[in-house]
Amino acid sequence: MTGLKKQSYWRSVYRRYGDAERTGRKFLVAEADGRVVGFVIGEVRDWEFGSPPCGWVFAIDVRPDSRLAGVGARLLEAICTSFQRAGVRKVRTLLARDNTLILSFFRSQGMMAGPFIPLEMDLGT
Ligand SMILES: CC(C)(COP(=O)(O)OP(=O)(O)OC[C@H]1O[C@@H](n2cnc3c(N)ncnc32)[C@H](O)[C@@H]1OP(=O)(O)O)[C@@H](O)C(=O)NCCC(=O)NCCS
């Protein structure tokens, strides 16, 4: 997406999420004609503010030449099903404010603005 190679980052993501034996963590891929065309990564997370644990979608991506064919929707549905099986009743995610594509996608799947807002500040060097 960004054009930056982040091999060690993705290796560590794979180590953390790719182990199906670890409960609550999911790394699902979509296959078509024997090749991977998309993935979704997520986990069941504890949550504060008196809310119970929820499903968290950490990343979702479909190969550009496989988009607009329902792959993303099926990936999201599959991870939501696994969250439901894990006993949670809510799914959340975070996205860049200017990423209208991913916003359109999540909105089309029924996700809406939630009651929490992200805050940040620079900590200097
Ligand atoms: C967002 C993304 C995962 C969608 O995958 P996809 O397989 O193309 O999505 P689907 O075909 O399942 O589309 C489902 C719905 O999403 C919406 N949608 C998908 N692409 C869209 C687009 N380009 N413009 C507007 N709406 C779009 C539509 O409502 C669509 O339903 P419809 O086809 O009935 O109109 C894919 O475009 C992608 O990988 N984008 C870049 C990755 C990214 O930015 N990830 C976020 C960081 S984690």
Ligand as a Chemical Component Dictionary entry (heavy atoms), coordinates in Angstrom:
data_LIG
# 
_chem_comp.id                   LIG 
_chem_comp.type                 NON-POLYMER 
_chem_comp.pdbx_formal_charge   0 
_chem_comp.three_letter_code    LIG 
# 
loop_
_chem_comp_atom.comp_id 
_chem_comp_atom.atom_id 
_chem_comp_atom.alt_atom_id 
_chem_comp_atom.type_symbol 
_chem_comp_atom.charge 
_chem_comp_atom.model_Cartn_x 
_chem_comp_atom.model_Cartn_y 
_chem_comp_atom.model_Cartn_z 
_chem_comp_atom.pdbx_ordinal 
LIG C1  C1  C 0 -10.815 -2.039 1.072  1  
LIG C2  C2  C 0 -10.564 -3.356 0.350  2  
LIG C3  C3  C 0 -10.055 -4.408 1.385  3  
LIG C4  C4  C 0 -11.903 -3.843 -0.231 4  
LIG O1  O1  O 0 -11.694 -5.116 -0.800 5  
LIG P1  P1  P 0 -12.631 -5.611 -2.026 6  
LIG O2  O2  O 0 -12.421 -7.084 -2.167 7  
LIG O3  O3  O 0 -12.401 -4.781 -3.220 8  
LIG O4  O4  O 0 -14.089 -5.294 -1.439 9  
LIG P2  P2  P 0 -15.474 -5.948 -1.872 10 
LIG O5  O5  O 0 -15.450 -6.308 -3.330 11 
LIG O6  O6  O 0 -15.798 -7.040 -0.924 12 
LIG O7  O7  O 0 -16.445 -4.710 -1.686 13 
LIG C5  C5  C 0 -17.424 -4.657 -0.660 14 
LIG C6  C6  C 0 -18.022 -3.265 -0.664 15 
LIG O8  O8  O 0 -17.052 -2.300 -0.279 16 
LIG C7  C7  C 0 -17.318 -1.061 -0.967 17 
LIG N1  N1  N 0 -16.183 -0.747 -1.807 18 
LIG C8  C8  C 0 -15.146 -1.567 -2.144 19 
LIG N2  N2  N 0 -14.283 -0.919 -2.942 20 
LIG C9  C9  C 0 -14.786 0.319  -3.136 21 
LIG C10 C10 C 0 -14.349 1.455  -3.887 22 
LIG N3  N3  N 0 -13.218 1.421  -4.619 23 
LIG N4  N4  N 0 -15.102 2.581  -3.863 24 
LIG C11 C11 C 0 -16.237 2.621  -3.139 25 
LIG N5  N5  N 0 -16.728 1.576  -2.423 26 
LIG C12 C12 C 0 -15.998 0.444  -2.407 27 
LIG C13 C13 C 0 -18.540 -1.302 -1.837 28 
LIG O9  O9  O 0 -19.688 -0.897 -1.130 29 
LIG C14 C14 C 0 -18.532 -2.809 -2.001 30 
LIG O10 O10 O 0 -19.826 -3.340 -2.199 31 
LIG P3  P3  P 0 -20.426 -3.413 -3.692 32 
LIG O11 O11 O 0 -19.377 -4.090 -4.522 33 
LIG O12 O12 O 0 -21.667 -4.207 -3.505 34 
LIG O13 O13 O 0 -20.660 -2.009 -4.104 35 
LIG C15 C15 C 0 -9.560  -3.195 -0.814 36 
LIG O14 O14 O 0 -9.976  -2.148 -1.634 37 
LIG C16 C16 C 0 -8.151  -2.894 -0.360 38 
LIG O15 O15 O 0 -7.376  -3.824 -0.106 39 
LIG N6  N6  N 0 -7.802  -1.606 -0.234 40 
LIG C17 C17 C 0 -6.477  -1.194 0.122  41 
LIG C18 C18 C 0 -6.042  -1.708 1.471  42 
LIG C19 C19 C 0 -6.264  -0.757 2.579  43 
LIG O16 O16 O 0 -6.311  0.450  2.436  44 
LIG N7  N7  N 0 -6.372  -1.364 3.756  45 
LIG C20 C20 C 0 -6.608  -0.584 4.903  46 
LIG C21 C21 C 0 -5.483  -0.560 5.827  47 
LIG S1  S1  S 0 -5.674  -1.867 6.996  48 
# 
loop_
_chem_comp_bond.comp_id 
_chem_comp_bond.atom_id_1 
_chem_comp_bond.atom_id_2 
_chem_comp_bond.value_order 
_chem_comp_bond.pdbx_ordinal 
LIG C1  C2  SING 1  
LIG C2  C3  SING 2  
LIG C2  C4  SING 3  
LIG C2  C15 SING 4  
LIG C4  O1  SING 5  
LIG O1  P1  SING 6  
LIG P1  O2  DOUB 7  
LIG P1  O3  SING 8  
LIG P1  O4  SING 9  
LIG O4  P2  SING 10 
LIG P2  O5  DOUB 11 
LIG P2  O6  SING 12 
LIG P2  O7  SING 13 
LIG O7  C5  SING 14 
LIG C5  C6  SING 15 
LIG C6  O8  SING 16 
LIG C6  C14 SING 17 
LIG O8  C7  SING 18 
LIG C7  N1  SING 19 
LIG C7  C13 SING 20 
LIG N1  C8  SING 21 
LIG N1  C12 SING 22 
LIG C8  N2  DOUB 23 
LIG N2  C9  SING 24 
LIG C9  C10 SING 25 
LIG C9  C12 DOUB 26 
LIG C10 N3  SING 27 
LIG C10 N4  DOUB 28 
LIG N4  C11 SING 29 
LIG C11 N5  DOUB 30 
LIG N5  C12 SING 31 
LIG C13 O9  SING 32 
LIG C13 C14 SING 33 
LIG C14 O10 SING 34 
LIG O10 P3  SING 35 
LIG P3  O11 DOUB 36 
LIG P3  O12 SING 37 
LIG P3  O13 SING 38 
LIG C15 O14 SING 39 
LIG C15 C16 SING 40 
LIG C16 O15 DOUB 41 
LIG C16 N6  SING 42 
LIG N6  C17 SING 43 
LIG C17 C18 SING 44 
LIG C18 C19 SING 45 
LIG C19 O16 DOUB 46 
LIG C19 N7  SING 47 
LIG N7  C20 SING 48 
LIG C20 C21 SING 49 
LIG C21 S1  SING 50 
# 
